């Protein structure tokens, strides 16, 4: 019963996520895009800023790959786009740029370019990569910006990807590392080329830029500045430095960032999050994106749950275990396996089967069974075999539901209203057999470090039952307590993330 209520709560999260954003958006972490503030060219007298395609094209690549993107400027405030880069500019210079046109026509996207946060107010630890956009503005706002140079150098020294494109690469002309050397020393890199500057100057009939990046780069010692044919899409990765030549190279540079991020996965812990009964993977919607800032996060959707089409009748606990085990085996290195409610039984059996792939087990208001126990067996013993009146079964007792009027009070009295509504709306009957199947656990399971996040105001898996299971198991290294209902990651996501991070850092 307790497990099932838990899963229903997770279903609520599904509804919430659908209101908030595209399904799975941002699940891979966050990328910071740094754009120029508005300036005025001393050469042309034009107002200048960011080139549309050098923001919108990488933004598209990153978000399509499941990353969240924040856009900031050195001084904060509204972003100004260079006139020739506007697909609706009367010059028609960028009229072919339908990605930028779509971005411009989307109020939600353009809102990201208004009242941007100051770079000084950014916490770089929240981001897995940074991307410096180009445009005419960086030649005035990036090149001599010591605070920006320091930010870029420190981020680069963490080993995370640092990317710059077109005139945004002007930042690299003066950025030095903590050892006093230029960041680009010993590196291959690119930026807006001289022949492209020649073309641009001829197009408008005057010299546009106060200096040329290629000229300055070739004066720098022990660095190799490379260019491709004029306006060809061209980008270079050298270690964790990625550079793109001009506006046609944004997507290519962004793709190299994604490649570097894939290579960097080994540097982060990997969480595999398993939802409980009557829920699906969206149960983790309040915490998964924040966790992904400093981790690899994989959310599991169990068979016959959420949008999965599997019919629940006939499913066994081992079907869940096999599904989760396959996902665990697909990850690089060991994983931190997190199970909520009913999923405590699942992660226990997975750990028994794959002890060399599981670094830690984290039980969240979850069932912590002993060898030979089942979920319903544990529940019935705790309740002295008292019937659970809020359950509703189908005719052959192969599927079970929770009475809708009991859902909210049982699992998420402290949840936001939208979650409470979704909990009832998306309820799906749960297979009974997995709740009755007994676990086979040995010393393999006992040897894996275990942590427990207990919930004191829990009416689904009561706190007293949680304590009993913890004491009986005897191998839980540390118990953390949250004063919430059955869904701590919904009721208090900030504290939940802090606790999970603390557990991750334990030796």
Secondary structure, DSSP 8 states (H G I E B T S, - for coil): -HHHHHHHHHHHHHHHHHHHSSTTTTTT-EEEEEE---EE-TTT--EE-B-HHHHHHHHHHHHHTT-EEEEEESS-B---B-GGG-TTSTT-TTTT-HHHHHHHH-HHHHHTTSSBEEGGG--GGG-SEEEE--SSTHHHHTTT-HHHHHHHHHHHTTT-EEEEEGGGGGGGGT-B-TTSSBTTTT-EE--S-HHHHHHHHHHHTS---SS-HHHHHTTSTT-EE---STT---EEEETTEEEE-SGGGHHHHHHHHHHHHHHHGGGSEEEEEE--TT--GGGGTTTHHHHTTSEEEEEE--TTSTT----STT--HHHHHHHHHHHHHTSSS-EEEEEETTHHHHHHHHHHH-TTTEEEEEEES-----TT--HHHHHHHHTTT---TTEEE-TTSSEEEE-HHHHHHHH-TTS-HHHHHHHHHT---EESHHHH------HHHHTSEEEEEEETT-TTTTHHHHHHHHHHH--EEEEEEE-S-S-HHHHTHHHHHHHHHHHHH--
